[in-house]
Amino acid sequence: MMQNEKQQEQPAAAPPAGGESPDTTAPTPAPTAETVVALNAEIASLNDRLMRALAEVENVRRQKERELDEARKYAITAFARGLLEVADNLRRALAAVPPGAEGRDPLFQTLLTGVEMTERTLLALFEKHRIAKVQPERGARFDPALHQAMYEVPTAELPPGSIAEVLQPGYVLADRLLRPALVGVAKAPAPSEAGKAAGGAVDTQV
C-alpha cells in the first residue's frame, strides 16, 4: 500500500523553460500564384453579378415608378373621352343660336346663359385635369399625330398638306391624344381647275 502511494505522489513532468506550452500548430503554407489568381477571378465574378443584380433591381424600380405615374396621369382616359361628346354638344348648341337672338326673350336668354356657364365649368374641369383642346388654324401644317384627314380640298389658296377646313376639334390628355381633330387637307388643284380659278383657259400647246 505504501508503494502505491509513492507511485501516486510522483511529480508530473516539468514544463519547458520559459513557462510556454509547446506550439503544436503546423505553419500555414503561403498561397500559390495560381490560387491568388483564381480567388481574384472569383471575387471579380461575384462583384460583377452583384452589380448586375443591383442594376436589374434599379431598372424594375424605375419601370414601376413610370407605370404608377402613367396610371395616375391617364386613369381618367375613358371617362374623359365620354365627356368630349358633352363638350361637343354644348358647343353645337351655342353655335346654333342665330345672330341677334340674344336678349330678345328673357327665357331664351336664361337658357343660353345656363348653357354657356355649363360649358365654362366643363372646360375649367378639363383644364384642371390637363385636358386640352386641339383646335388647328386654317392654313396650319397637317400633323398626323394630332389631326385626322377626312378628305382633300383642291385649292390654290393654301399650300398642299395644310389644313383647309376643321370639322371637329381634338383633345389631348397630358401628352396623350384623346381624340384627333377632324380636318380637310388642302391639295394642289388640277391644271384645268387652276385655269378656271384664274379666269382663263390653260394653253397646253408648245
C-alpha positions as CSV (number, residue, x, y, z in Angstrom):
1,M,0.0,0.0,0.0
2,M,2.9,2.4,0.8
3,Q,4.4,1.5,-2.5
4,N,1.2,2.5,-4.3
5,E,1.1,5.9,-2.5
6,K,4.6,6.6,-3.5
7,Q,3.8,5.9,-7.1
8,Q,0.8,8.3,-7.0
9,E,2.9,11.1,-5.4
10,Q,5.5,11.1,-8.3
11,P,5.5,14.7,-9.7
12,A,4.4,15.4,-13.3
13,A,6.8,16.3,-16.0
14,A,8.1,19.8,-15.6
15,P,7.1,22.3,-18.4
16,P,9.8,23.6,-20.7
17,A,11.8,26.6,-19.7
18,G,10.1,30.0,-20.0
19,G,6.6,28.7,-18.9
20,E,5.3,28.4,-22.5
21,S,3.5,25.4,-23.8
22,P,4.8,23.8,-26.9
23,D,3.2,25.0,-30.2
24,T,1.8,22.0,-32.0
25,T,0.1,24.0,-34.8
26,A,1.6,23.4,-38.2
27,P,2.6,26.6,-40.2
28,T,0.1,27.7,-42.9
29,P,1.6,27.4,-46.3
30,A,1.7,30.6,-48.4
31,P,-0.9,30.7,-51.3
32,T,0.5,30.0,-54.7
33,A,0.2,32.5,-57.5
34,E,-2.4,30.3,-59.2
35,T,-4.6,30.3,-56.1
36,V,-4.4,34.1,-55.8
37,V,-5.4,34.5,-59.5
38,A,-8.3,32.1,-59.0
39,L,-9.5,33.9,-55.9
40,N,-9.3,37.3,-57.6
41,A,-11.2,36.0,-60.6
42,E,-13.9,34.6,-58.3
43,I,-14.1,38.0,-56.5
44,A,-14.4,39.8,-59.8
45,S,-17.1,37.4,-60.9
46,L,-19.1,37.8,-57.7
47,N,-18.8,41.6,-57.9
48,D,-20.0,41.6,-61.5
49,R,-23.0,39.5,-60.6
50,L,-23.8,41.8,-57.6
51,M,-23.6,44.9,-59.8
52,R,-25.9,43.3,-62.4
53,A,-28.4,42.3,-59.8
54,L,-28.4,45.9,-58.4
55,A,-28.9,47.3,-61.8
56,E,-31.8,45.0,-62.5
57,V,-33.4,46.0,-59.2
58,E,-33.0,49.6,-60.1
59,N,-34.5,49.1,-63.6
60,V,-37.5,47.3,-62.1
61,R,-38.0,50.1,-59.6
62,R,-37.9,52.8,-62.3
63,Q,-40.3,50.8,-64.5
64,K,-42.8,50.5,-61.7
65,E,-42.5,54.2,-61.0
66,R,-43.2,55.0,-64.6
67,E,-46.2,52.7,-64.6
68,L,-47.5,54.2,-61.5
69,D,-47.0,57.7,-62.9
70,E,-48.8,56.8,-66.1
71,A,-51.6,55.2,-64.1
72,R,-52.1,58.4,-62.1
73,K,-51.8,60.6,-65.2
74,Y,-54.1,58.6,-67.5
75,A,-56.6,57.0,-65.1
76,I,-59.4,59.2,-66.3
77,T,-58.8,58.5,-70.0
78,A,-62.0,56.6,-70.6
79,F,-64.1,59.0,-68.5
80,A,-62.6,62.0,-70.3
81,R,-63.4,60.5,-73.7
82,G,-67.0,60.2,-72.6
83,L,-67.1,63.9,-71.7
84,L,-65.8,65.0,-75.0
85,E,-69.2,64.4,-76.6
86,V,-70.8,66.5,-73.9
87,A,-68.4,69.4,-74.8
88,D,-69.2,68.9,-78.5
89,N,-73.0,69.1,-77.8
90,L,-72.7,72.2,-75.7
91,R,-70.6,73.9,-78.4
92,R,-73.1,72.9,-81.1
93,A,-76.0,74.3,-79.0
94,L,-74.2,77.6,-78.7
95,A,-73.2,77.7,-82.3
96,A,-76.9,77.1,-83.3
97,V,-78.0,80.4,-81.7
98,P,-78.9,82.7,-84.6
99,P,-77.1,86.1,-84.7
100,G,-79.0,88.8,-82.8
101,A,-81.2,86.3,-80.9
102,E,-79.6,87.1,-77.5
103,G,-81.6,89.4,-75.3
104,R,-84.8,89.2,-77.2
105,D,-86.5,86.6,-75.0
106,P,-85.7,86.5,-71.3
107,L,-86.5,82.8,-71.0
108,F,-84.3,82.0,-74.0
109,Q,-81.5,84.3,-72.6
110,T,-81.7,82.4,-69.3
111,L,-81.3,79.1,-71.1
112,L,-78.5,80.4,-73.2
113,T,-76.7,81.7,-70.1
114,G,-77.0,78.3,-68.4
115,V,-75.5,76.5,-71.4
116,E,-72.6,79.0,-71.5
117,M,-71.9,78.5,-67.8
118,T,-72.1,74.7,-68.2
119,E,-69.6,74.8,-71.0
120,R,-67.2,77.1,-69.0
121,T,-67.5,74.8,-66.0
122,L,-66.7,71.8,-68.1
123,L,-63.7,73.5,-69.8
124,A,-62.4,74.5,-66.4
125,L,-62.7,70.9,-65.3
126,F,-60.8,69.8,-68.4
127,E,-58.0,72.3,-67.7
128,K,-57.7,71.1,-64.1
129,H,-57.2,67.6,-65.3
130,R,-54.8,68.6,-68.1
131,I,-57.3,68.0,-70.9
132,A,-56.5,70.5,-73.7
133,K,-58.4,71.2,-76.9
134,V,-56.6,70.7,-80.3
135,Q,-58.1,73.5,-82.5
136,P,-55.9,73.8,-85.6
137,E,-56.0,77.0,-87.6
138,R,-56.8,77.2,-91.3
139,G,-53.5,77.0,-93.2
140,A,-51.6,75.3,-90.4
141,R,-49.5,72.3,-91.3
142,F,-51.2,68.9,-91.0
143,D,-49.9,66.9,-88.1
144,P,-50.8,63.2,-88.3
145,A,-50.1,62.9,-84.5
146,L,-52.9,65.4,-83.7
147,H,-55.1,65.5,-86.8
148,Q,-57.1,63.1,-88.9
149,A,-57.7,63.9,-92.5
150,M,-61.2,63.2,-93.7
151,Y,-60.9,64.5,-97.2
152,E,-58.8,66.6,-99.5
153,V,-59.7,70.1,-100.7
154,P,-58.4,71.2,-104.0
155,T,-57.3,74.8,-103.6
156,A,-54.6,77.2,-104.8
157,E,-55.1,79.5,-101.8
158,L,-53.3,77.2,-99.4
159,P,-50.1,75.1,-99.7
160,P,-50.7,71.4,-100.2
161,G,-50.6,69.5,-97.0
162,S,-52.0,72.3,-94.9
163,I,-55.4,72.3,-93.1
164,A,-58.2,73.8,-95.2
165,E,-61.2,73.0,-93.0
166,V,-61.8,71.9,-89.4
167,L,-64.7,69.7,-88.9
168,Q,-64.3,68.8,-85.2
169,P,-61.6,69.8,-82.6
170,G,-59.5,67.2,-81.0
171,Y,-58.3,66.8,-77.4
172,V,-55.2,65.6,-75.6
173,L,-54.8,64.4,-72.0
174,A,-51.4,65.5,-70.7
175,D,-49.2,64.4,-73.6
176,R,-51.5,61.6,-74.9
177,L,-54.0,62.0,-77.7
178,L,-57.6,61.5,-76.6
179,R,-59.2,62.3,-80.0
180,P,-57.7,63.7,-83.2
181,A,-59.0,66.8,-84.8
182,L,-61.0,66.0,-87.9
183,V,-59.9,68.2,-90.8
184,G,-59.9,68.6,-94.5
185,V,-56.4,68.9,-96.1
186,A,-55.5,71.2,-99.0
187,K,-54.1,69.8,-102.2
188,A,-53.0,71.4,-105.4
189,P,-55.8,71.7,-107.9
190,A,-55.8,70.0,-111.2
191,P,-54.4,72.1,-114.1
192,S,-57.9,72.6,-115.6
193,E,-59.3,73.7,-112.2
194,A,-56.4,76.1,-111.7
195,G,-57.1,77.6,-115.1
196,K,-60.7,78.1,-114.3
197,A,-59.9,79.7,-111.0
198,A,-57.6,82.1,-112.8
199,G,-60.4,83.0,-115.1
200,G,-58.9,81.7,-118.3
201,A,-58.1,78.5,-120.2
202,V,-54.8,76.8,-119.9
203,D,-52.7,76.8,-123.1
204,T,-51.3,73.3,-123.4
205,Q,-49.8,73.9,-126.9
206,V,-46.0,74.1,-127.2
